[in-house]
Amino acid sequence: GCVEILYTDGNMLFIDCEKVEDAFNANMYQRSELDWLIYNKPFEYVELVLSGEMVKYISGTPEHRLED
């Protein structure tokens, strides 16, 4: 998967999610959390990538609690 963002000025941002996950060496549980985020809150995913807060996010408590 990927996330594409189209800005109002016509610029487009393309994020290859697999490359992002590979760059952070995410394990399968972290990848599941990121997949959930991509499909349910894509803007928050983009904010994490652009802000550099991805490591903090994947190291924290899962937001959607896959185990429930």
ZADO-1210 file (C-alpha; in nm, 4 decimals, padded with zeros to 6 digits):
<atoms>
<atom x="00.0000" y="00.0000" z="00.0000" code="GLY" pos="1"/>
<atom x="00.0570" y="00.3613" z="-00.0325" code="CYS" pos="2"/>
<atom x="-00.0957" y="00.6866" z="00.0782" code="VAL" pos="3"/>
<atom x="-00.1432" y="00.9731" z="-00.1653" code="GLU" pos="4"/>
<atom x="-00.2136" y="01.3259" z="-00.0501" code="ILE" pos="5"/>
<atom x="-00.3278" y="01.5940" z="-00.2938" code="LEU" pos="6"/>
<atom x="-00.2726" y="01.9467" z="-00.1666" code="TYR" pos="7"/>
<atom x="-00.4991" y="02.2342" z="-00.2649" code="THR" pos="8"/>
<atom x="-00.2153" y="02.3906" z="-00.4656" code="ASP" pos="9"/>
<atom x="-00.2027" y="02.0810" z="-00.6876" code="GLY" pos="10"/>
<atom x="00.1090" y="01.9248" z="-00.5375" code="ASN" pos="11"/>
<atom x="00.0892" y="01.5554" z="-00.4587" code="MET" pos="12"/>
<atom x="00.2687" y="01.3550" z="-00.1921" code="LEU" pos="13"/>
<atom x="00.3084" y="00.9803" z="-00.2395" code="PHE" pos="14"/>
<atom x="00.4144" y="00.7678" z="00.0596" code="ILE" pos="15"/>
<atom x="00.5158" y="00.4063" z="00.0009" code="ASP" pos="16"/>
<atom x="00.3999" y="00.2521" z="00.3298" code="CYS" pos="17"/>
<atom x="00.6062" y="-00.0647" z="00.2913" code="GLU" pos="18"/>
<atom x="00.9252" y="00.1396" z="00.2591" code="LYS" pos="19"/>
<atom x="00.8300" y="00.3420" z="00.5675" code="VAL" pos="20"/>
<atom x="00.7737" y="00.0233" z="00.7684" code="GLU" pos="21"/>
<atom x="01.1010" y="-00.1239" z="00.6403" code="ASP" pos="22"/>
<atom x="01.2891" y="00.1940" z="00.7347" code="ALA" pos="23"/>
<atom x="01.1671" y="00.1632" z="01.0936" code="PHE" pos="24"/>
<atom x="01.2269" y="-00.2118" z="01.1002" code="ASN" pos="25"/>
<atom x="00.8703" y="-00.2618" z="01.2236" code="ALA" pos="26"/>
<atom x="00.7761" y="-00.6075" z="01.3495" code="ASN" pos="27"/>
<atom x="00.4534" y="-00.7823" z="01.2422" code="MET" pos="28"/>
<atom x="00.2538" y="-00.6353" z="01.5326" code="TYR" pos="29"/>
<atom x="00.3734" y="-00.2830" z="01.4590" code="GLN" pos="30"/>
<atom x="00.2981" y="-00.3352" z="01.0894" code="ARG" pos="31"/>
<atom x="-00.0554" y="-00.4442" z="01.1804" code="SER" pos="32"/>
<atom x="-00.0969" y="-00.1288" z="01.3859" code="GLU" pos="33"/>
<atom x="00.0315" y="00.0843" z="01.0989" code="LEU" pos="34"/>
<atom x="-00.1987" y="-00.0935" z="00.8521" code="ASP" pos="35"/>
<atom x="-00.4933" y="-00.0166" z="01.0778" code="TRP" pos="36"/>
<atom x="-00.3845" y="00.3464" z="01.0937" code="LEU" pos="37"/>
<atom x="-00.3450" y="00.3719" z="00.7152" code="ILE" pos="38"/>
<atom x="-00.6971" y="00.2451" z="00.6495" code="TYR" pos="39"/>
<atom x="-00.8748" y="00.4151" z="00.9389" code="ASN" pos="40"/>
<atom x="-00.6810" y="00.7379" z="00.9961" code="LYS" pos="41"/>
<atom x="-00.4688" y="00.8100" z="00.6867" code="PRO" pos="42"/>
<atom x="-00.4170" y="01.1776" z="00.7753" code="PHE" pos="43"/>
<atom x="-00.2735" y="01.0823" z="01.1142" code="GLU" pos="44"/>
<atom x="-00.0419" y="00.8333" z="00.9395" code="TYR" pos="45"/>
<atom x="00.0863" y="01.1070" z="00.7089" code="VAL" pos="46"/>
<atom x="00.1365" y="01.3426" z="01.0048" code="GLU" pos="47"/>
<atom x="00.3460" y="01.0772" z="01.1830" code="LEU" pos="48"/>
<atom x="00.5625" y="01.0241" z="00.8756" code="VAL" pos="49"/>
<atom x="00.6146" y="01.3953" z="00.8108" code="LEU" pos="50"/>
<atom x="00.6697" y="01.4918" z="01.1756" code="SER" pos="51"/>
<atom x="00.9231" y="01.2172" z="01.2473" code="GLY" pos="52"/>
<atom x="00.7063" y="01.0785" z="01.5292" code="GLU" pos="53"/>
<atom x="00.6677" y="00.7318" z="01.3754" code="MET" pos="54"/>
<atom x="00.9168" y="00.5638" z="01.6126" code="VAL" pos="55"/>
<atom x="00.7366" y="00.7059" z="01.9133" code="LYS" pos="56"/>
<atom x="00.4039" y="00.5858" z="01.7762" code="TYR" pos="57"/>
<atom x="00.5080" y="00.2283" z="01.6959" code="ILE" pos="58"/>
<atom x="00.6841" y="00.1985" z="02.0308" code="SER" pos="59"/>
<atom x="00.3717" y="00.3029" z="02.2226" code="GLY" pos="60"/>
<atom x="00.0477" y="00.1301" z="02.3141" code="THR" pos="61"/>
<atom x="-00.1554" y="00.0060" z="02.0161" code="PRO" pos="62"/>
<atom x="-00.4369" y="00.2470" z="01.9444" code="GLU" pos="63"/>
<atom x="-00.7003" y="00.0025" z="01.8275" code="HIS" pos="64"/>
<atom x="-00.6165" y="-00.2952" z="02.0501" code="ARG" pos="65"/>
<atom x="-00.5982" y="-00.5782" z="01.7941" code="LEU" pos="66"/>
<atom x="-00.6109" y="-00.8313" z="02.0747" code="GLU" pos="67"/>
<atom x="-00.9634" y="-00.7233" z="02.1819" code="ASP" pos="68"/>
</atoms>
